Amino acid sequence: MAAEKKSFPQLQDCNNDFSFNRNPWDTQFPRKSQEVTATSSVNNPVALSRGRFGAVCPDPRSHTFSKAVAIEVDGSIEDETSLYRRVFEVPGNETPISVGEGNSKLAFLAKAVGKIRMAVTDGTGDRGGSGFFIGHDKKYFMTCAHWIPPREIQGQANISPNHRPRVGREIGCHFVQAIEDWDVAIFAVDYDPKLASEFLKFIYERATSVPVDHLVAASSLDPKEICDRYAFSMGYYDEIDPTLISTHWDKCMNVWHQQATLRELGRPDYRDIFPYPGVKNIITGRLNSDGVKAESKTWSHCISGWHGLSGGLIAYLDKQEDGSAKPRIIGLFLGPLDSELKNEMAVFSSEVINQIAHIIQGTT
């Protein structure tokens, strides 16, 4: 059932970008931790107590930091760094994926990525994150569940797959269902070409949608092989307030000073790590050098992130026998791990992927 339609006031934001209030998530949107189950009612979606902002992740192997690169309007990516090139490397395969083939698949994914926001009727401000169109027909949008408010205070939701989303130039959508234990949420897209403006027609028709078979269950992956993969996230992050990040930076430095290889990298400038707030970005990093457990619902990774990136896809490129590349989406971006220079993602089980397919098929 669609949420009640409401109009949004024009928000004053930075650089005319689609943006949220800059206060910390825990301060602006206080949420209590709930015990959740896979059978929880969709009328009371999960409100997990994350609210922490993502860590800046170093990559000693490349002697650099995981940092954001803006995705162009056509989905192309202009990045010649060694960290980005590692995305085309396949463990156990001497020949990397060709740059042309890899970039074309990355552009396909990039055009499916969008920003989602929802008005909240209790006066605490908009909530939202990143996500992507899921399925074959752009009728559904997938994001993480932990930012979604309870049903009784949900207002109008909107998405935009544009390079630089803007308030008032978005496509309506409504919440359908959450798979709370796995922090996954599905929205239905309320797009009618007969009612859409020429601009909305343009950005909607230009967008792509990710087939469900691009989602990969954690249990199907080799934990040892996946640890050495370089992956990427795609999504949007908000402008960084230097006064809010100083504590986090100091915490990172305390960890870095304990490791000689990280001390050599020096103290990063947040403006170098996150230079493109409010636009569609790709951020590359290593998945996890310490090992993963296939039965876990979350995995750690070394891809940097910030407010707004929650729900953004995390994926890697797999090389097929014919040399082509296939994107493998293995999770959704969450917050950081305490006391570690790593972030966290929600992964999928085979049952979750089946549920996502059922939700899409069952609500058409």
Secondary structure, DSSP 8 states (H G I E B T S, - for coil): -------------GGG------S-HHHHS--------TT--TTS----S--------EETTTTEE--EEEB-TTS-B----HHHHGGG-BTTBSS---HHHHHHHHHHHHTTEEEEEEEETTSS--EEEEEEEESSSS-EEEE-STT---GGGEEEEEEE-SSS--TTS-EEEEEEEEEGGGTEEEEEE---TTTS-HHHHHHHHH---B-GGGB-BGGGS-HHHHHT-EEEEEE------HHHHHHHHHHHHHHHTT-HHHHTT----HHHHS--TTS-EEEEEES-TT---TT-SEEEEB----TT-TT-EEEEEEE-TTS-EEEEEEEEEEEE-TTSS-EEEEEB-HHHHHHHHHHHHHT-
